[in-house]
Amino acid sequence: MSAINPSGNHELVSVVIPIYNAEGTLDECLASIEAQTHRELEVVCVNDGSTDASARIARDHAARDGRIVVVDKPNEGYGASCNRGVATARGTWVAIVEPDDVLPETAYEDLLACADAAGGSAAVDVVRGAYWRTFPDERGNEVRVSCPYRGRVKPRRQPFTVGDGVELLRHHPAIWAGCYRRSYLVEQGIRFPEVPGAGWADNPFLVETLCRTHRIAYTDDCVYVYRERDLREAESLAGRAPTTPLERWNDMMDVVESAGVTDRRVLSALALRGVNYALITLEGAGEDAPGVRELLERSMGRLEPELVF
């Protein structure tokens, strides 16, 4: 086990957990945060109107660990919960953790060490890391593999602009595999879209946090354990909410346009994601689902043919 805070970094990290009916996994999630070798934590549990035992579990942990606070609110969705948590946070850094996942014990130690190597919070706005994907095999055993971009994010120097680490835009948003300087989020007005349910609200947040700064740091250390229970989750969501994937992609494109991004590497990554989301929509919902045909036409009309080819 790593020594406690061996790097000597004592900056406060505010860990925001948006919680809705997560009683089966929340205890393990919180335990993994409490066990972090970086001890300077503020854990903001945002109870989004849970109807199960989630609030009780969070309060039980708060009673044992003074670093944990519980914020109760009516059910408004993932984006609104994250926004409430960030608004409550007091740390130098903000991190997001989903209540069905866990952290390696050195997650925040590794992230802050990466930031420090690039100049620390005076020089870095966003620090991202790799992560583990876990999912059950046909026998119910847990399989663990590293994320698709591990070993492929190779900026020429650190900190860097997202074009030099464009793999971060090509795959799962993975916004929880990192930390964000809180004052950067506030200064830039970066917020999650407040849409019902999960609503893929992490997609615009991914693009905005990475495209509004030239001060990104990255470590290939795996700093998160993401549990995938449905390998066709995207298609399943498109079947339930056919317009959601492309609506969030349009939000991402709006962010890029608002930020004045001209880097062809970034625009190409977003074009790839747009085509992928169109295919996910067609696979999960079909072209004749309400609103889909018009949304497809409008979305694909935003793409530059050269980038698609």
Secondary structure, DSSP 8 states (H G I E B T S, - for coil): ---SSTT-----EEEEEEESS-TTTHHHHHHHHHT-S---EEEEEEEES-SSSHHHHHHHHHHH-TTEEEEEE----HHHHHHHHHHH--SSEEEE--TT-B--TTHHHHHHHHHHHTTGGGT-SEEEEEEEEEEE-TTS-EEEEE-TTTTT---SSSSB-GGGGTHHHHS---TTSEEEEHHHHHHHT------SSSTTTHHHHHHHHHHS-S-EEEEEEEEEEEE-S-TTHHHHHHHHSTTHHHHHHHHHHHHHHHTT---HHHHHHHHHHHHHHHHHHHHHT-TTSTTHHHHHHHHHTTS-HHHH-
